Amino acid sequence: RMRLRDLRAKGQLKSLVITSPTPQDGKSTVSMNLATVLAESGRRQVLLVEADLHRPSLAKTLGIEAQPGLGECLEAGLDPMAAIRKIEPLNWYLLQAGQAQGNATELLQTASLPALMESLTSTFDWVIVDTPPVAPLTDALCVAKLVDAVLLVLRAGKTPQDVVHEALGLLGPGKVAGLIFNGADGLNKLYAKYAGYY
């Protein structure tokens, strides 16, 4: 959060894609956690957009009812503001993936998405977009063109190094603001030895 806020203060950052090279790296959990800390107890208007139209999971994870969302906005012209709901007590807003009837990847390549993203970024302080992984699908690449930066989530001991390099090459080095090393349990042991010093 601190590093992202610094970039925002310089006028370089407002919208983010959060993705990963492969499935099960934890990008959706990271997306929700980041939305929570950026909301700063309601002082910032933060929107999380679920752009994984293939396998949406946020409604189930949050324990809320699935409802129309991004898919219907792109496919049927649904007003995104009518589909956005506030997630309490986390103090951020969610635009669910919804249930698109057509090809999910093709929907994210339509002319409707740039206009929708522009509308959302002009309304919210932060827009975080949770996309499918980079390696198996091109969805993240479509959305990444419309945001200020990308955060790439890697899972310790799981994400193959060659796939990480492939993902970075596809996204472009200038687009990736940082890597998030997820599930690094060993770091707790590494820092434990400093407890006595502090």
C-alpha positions as CSV (number, residue, x, y, z in Angstrom):
1,R,0.0,0.0,0.0
2,M,2.8,2.4,0.9
3,R,4.5,2.0,-2.4
4,L,1.3,2.3,-4.4
5,R,0.3,5.5,-2.5
6,D,3.7,7.0,-3.4
7,L,3.1,6.4,-7.0
8,R,-0.4,7.8,-6.7
9,A,0.9,10.9,-5.0
10,K,3.1,11.5,-8.1
11,G,0.1,11.2,-10.3
12,Q,1.3,8.0,-11.9
13,L,-1.2,5.5,-10.6
14,K,-5.0,5.1,-10.1
15,S,-6.0,1.8,-11.8
16,L,-4.4,-1.6,-11.5
17,V,-4.6,-5.1,-12.9
18,I,-3.8,-7.9,-10.5
19,T,-3.0,-11.1,-12.2
20,S,-0.6,-14.1,-11.9
21,P,1.3,-16.3,-14.3
22,T,-0.6,-19.5,-13.4
23,P,-3.9,-20.5,-11.6
24,Q,-3.9,-20.9,-7.8
25,D,-1.3,-18.2,-7.1
26,G,-3.6,-16.3,-4.9
27,K,-4.3,-13.2,-7.0
28,S,-8.0,-12.9,-6.0
29,T,-7.2,-13.0,-2.3
30,V,-4.5,-10.4,-2.9
31,S,-7.0,-8.3,-4.8
32,M,-9.5,-8.3,-1.9
33,N,-6.8,-7.6,0.7
34,L,-5.4,-4.8,-1.3
35,A,-8.8,-3.3,-1.8
36,T,-9.3,-3.4,2.0
37,V,-6.1,-1.6,2.9
38,L,-6.5,1.0,0.1
39,A,-10.0,1.8,1.3
40,E,-8.4,3.1,4.6
41,S,-11.6,2.7,6.6
42,G,-13.7,4.4,4.0
43,R,-11.5,7.4,3.4
44,R,-10.9,6.3,-0.2
45,Q,-13.5,5.1,-2.8
46,V,-12.0,1.8,-3.9
47,L,-13.6,-0.5,-6.6
48,L,-12.7,-4.1,-7.2
49,V,-13.7,-5.3,-10.7
50,E,-13.9,-9.0,-11.1
51,A,-12.8,-9.5,-14.7
52,D,-12.4,-13.3,-14.5
53,L,-15.4,-14.1,-16.6
54,H,-14.4,-17.7,-17.0
55,R,-14.2,-18.8,-13.3
56,P,-15.6,-16.0,-11.0
57,S,-15.0,-16.7,-7.3
58,L,-15.3,-13.5,-5.4
59,A,-19.0,-13.8,-4.5
60,K,-18.5,-17.3,-3.0
61,T,-15.3,-16.2,-1.2
62,L,-17.1,-13.2,0.3
63,G,-20.2,-15.2,1.2
64,I,-22.5,-13.0,-0.9
65,E,-25.1,-13.7,-3.5
66,A,-23.9,-13.7,-7.1
67,Q,-25.5,-11.0,-9.2
68,P,-25.2,-9.4,-12.7
69,G,-21.9,-7.7,-13.3
70,L,-19.2,-7.0,-15.8
71,G,-20.4,-9.6,-18.2
72,E,-23.8,-8.1,-18.5
73,C,-22.3,-4.6,-18.7
74,L,-20.3,-5.6,-21.8
75,E,-22.8,-7.9,-23.4
76,A,-26.2,-6.3,-22.7
77,G,-25.3,-2.7,-21.9
78,L,-26.1,-2.9,-18.2
79,D,-25.1,0.3,-16.3
80,P,-22.1,-0.6,-14.2
81,M,-23.2,1.8,-11.4
82,A,-26.4,-0.3,-11.1
83,A,-24.4,-3.5,-10.6
84,I,-21.8,-2.2,-8.1
85,R,-22.4,-3.0,-4.5
86,K,-20.6,-1.9,-1.3
87,I,-18.9,-4.6,0.7
88,E,-19.3,-4.0,4.4
89,P,-17.6,-3.8,6.8
90,L,-14.6,-3.8,4.4
91,N,-15.5,-0.4,3.0
92,W,-14.9,-1.1,-0.7
93,Y,-17.1,-1.6,-3.7
94,L,-17.4,-4.6,-6.0
95,L,-18.4,-5.1,-9.6
96,Q,-18.8,-8.9,-9.9
97,A,-18.1,-10.8,-13.1
98,G,-21.7,-11.7,-13.6
99,Q,-22.7,-14.4,-16.1
100,A,-21.8,-13.7,-19.7
101,Q,-23.5,-15.8,-22.3
102,G,-20.9,-15.3,-25.0
103,N,-17.2,-15.9,-25.3
104,A,-15.6,-14.3,-22.2
105,T,-12.3,-13.4,-23.9
106,E,-14.0,-11.8,-26.9
107,L,-16.1,-9.7,-24.6
108,L,-13.0,-8.2,-23.0
109,Q,-11.8,-7.2,-26.5
110,T,-15.0,-5.2,-27.4
111,A,-15.1,-1.4,-27.6
112,S,-17.3,-1.3,-24.6
113,L,-14.6,-2.1,-22.1
114,P,-12.4,1.0,-22.6
115,A,-15.4,3.3,-22.2
116,L,-16.5,1.3,-19.1
117,M,-13.0,1.6,-17.5
118,E,-12.8,5.3,-18.2
119,S,-16.1,5.8,-16.5
120,L,-15.1,3.8,-13.4
121,T,-11.7,5.4,-13.0
122,S,-13.3,8.9,-13.1
123,T,-15.7,7.8,-10.4
124,F,-13.4,6.0,-7.9
125,D,-10.1,6.8,-6.2
126,W,-8.7,3.4,-6.9
127,V,-9.9,0.7,-9.5
128,I,-8.4,-2.7,-9.0
129,V,-9.1,-5.3,-11.7
130,D,-8.8,-9.0,-10.9
131,T,-8.1,-10.9,-14.1
132,P,-7.5,-14.6,-15.1
133,P,-3.9,-15.8,-15.1
134,V,-1.6,-14.6,-18.0
135,A,-0.2,-17.9,-19.2
136,P,-3.4,-19.8,-20.2
137,L,-5.5,-16.8,-21.4
138,T,-5.1,-13.4,-23.1
139,D,-7.8,-11.7,-20.9
140,A,-5.3,-10.0,-18.6
141,L,-3.4,-8.6,-21.6
142,C,-6.6,-7.0,-22.9
143,V,-7.4,-5.3,-19.7
144,A,-3.8,-4.4,-18.9
145,K,-3.8,-2.0,-21.8
146,L,-6.5,0.1,-20.1
147,V,-4.9,0.5,-16.7
148,D,-2.0,2.4,-15.3
149,A,0.0,-0.6,-14.0
150,V,0.0,-4.4,-13.3
151,L,0.8,-6.3,-10.1
152,L,1.9,-9.9,-10.8
153,V,1.2,-12.4,-8.0
154,L,3.7,-15.3,-7.6
155,R,3.3,-18.2,-5.1
156,A,6.4,-19.3,-3.2
157,G,7.5,-22.8,-4.2
158,K,4.8,-23.1,-6.9
159,T,5.0,-20.6,-9.7
160,P,7.6,-21.8,-12.2
161,Q,10.4,-19.3,-13.0
162,D,10.1,-19.7,-16.7
163,V,6.4,-19.0,-16.6
164,V,7.1,-15.8,-14.6
165,H,9.5,-14.6,-17.3
166,E,7.0,-15.5,-20.0
167,A,4.3,-13.5,-18.2
168,L,6.6,-10.5,-17.8
169,G,7.4,-10.6,-21.5
170,L,3.8,-10.7,-22.5
171,L,2.8,-7.9,-20.1
172,G,5.8,-5.7,-20.9
173,P,8.4,-4.6,-18.3
174,G,7.1,-1.0,-18.4
175,K,3.6,-2.1,-17.4
176,V,4.5,-4.2,-14.3
177,A,4.7,-2.0,-11.2
178,G,5.8,-4.9,-9.0
179,L,5.7,-8.5,-8.0
180,I,3.8,-9.9,-5.0
181,F,5.5,-12.9,-3.4
182,N,2.5,-14.8,-1.9
183,G,2.6,-17.7,0.5
184,A,6.2,-17.2,1.6
185,D,5.9,-18.8,5.0
186,G,9.6,-19.2,5.4
187,L,10.1,-15.5,5.7
188,N,8.4,-15.6,9.2
189,K,11.2,-17.9,10.4
190,L,13.8,-15.7,8.8
191,Y,12.7,-12.6,10.6
192,A,11.9,-14.4,13.9
193,K,15.6,-14.3,14.9
194,Y,15.5,-10.5,14.9
195,A,12.7,-10.4,17.5
196,G,15.1,-10.3,20.5
197,Y,17.0,-7.4,18.9
198,Y,13.9,-5.3,18.5
